Amino acid sequence: MHVRFRKVQVWLGVLVTLVLVAAWPAAAARPHRGPSVRPTSRPVQPPIRVLLETVGFGELRVDGAVQLDPTLPLDLPPGRHVFEWERSLHPTERTELQLPLAATHTSDVLRLGTQAHWGELTVVSEPSNAQVMLNQTVIGLTPLRVPYVQPGELQLVVGGLDTYPAARATHIVAGQTTQEAFRLRGKDVLVSIRVLDAKDQELRGLTVYANGEWLGVSPLTVKLLPGPRRLSADLPDGRALEQDVTVLGGDAQDVVLKVAQ
């Protein structure tokens, strides 16, 4: 029994030796590998905050992308960026900004809409509250001040519901204020004038005046400009019937002059 066990041990030793001898050439040919080294990642540069200040209402594009709210600060990566500020009746303002590395924010506020190549326009009219159109675009009512206007020859039209429009060319100079004043002519209104006595009976054939100027004989229909008037009529007994009226803008108006009791 002991002899048999001894033979098993000898055969196992021989088998292990053969396995090691067979594996030795492959192990010798395998290149030596040192300890593994993980590559270090490059540090990520944090974004740089840019503070904005815009003049007026318009569309802001940064590197071609539209910003929904141009008043909010922007967090941008370092490098060159292009800011475009576009408003109606204004040239597109283009500004380039180079954001340096190792910065967290810009030192100055980026102001858009204040370039000196724009001019200023003021428009007044008599009467006031007239609509102002610049190059066929409504920009407000008189009296009006437009601080940023594209320089050059522009077409200006001013008019109201009760006035005829007036048009002229205006020349805007960069860095200067251009003043335009309009005296508008009111639209004629058809005014029908009748004269009634104290019993509401119509009096015909009476001479009627407006601000002392002869208009005609009652009853009559005349064209008058909008505004206050003093109408008067010569009564049969020699008295003068006077009444203050205001001619309103529109197509037509009826006026009754009535003799008091």
PyMOL commands that set and color helices and strands:
alter all, ss='L'
color gray80, all
select helices_A, chain A and resi 2-29
alter helices_A, ss='H'
color red, helices_A
select strands_A, chain A and resi 48-50+52-54+59-62+65-67+74-76+79-86+93-99+110-112+119-126+131-134+137-141+144-149+152-159+166-172+177-183+189-196+207-210+213-217+220-224+227-234+240-247+252-258
alter strands_A, ss='S'
color yellow, strands_A
deselect
rebuild
show_as cartoon
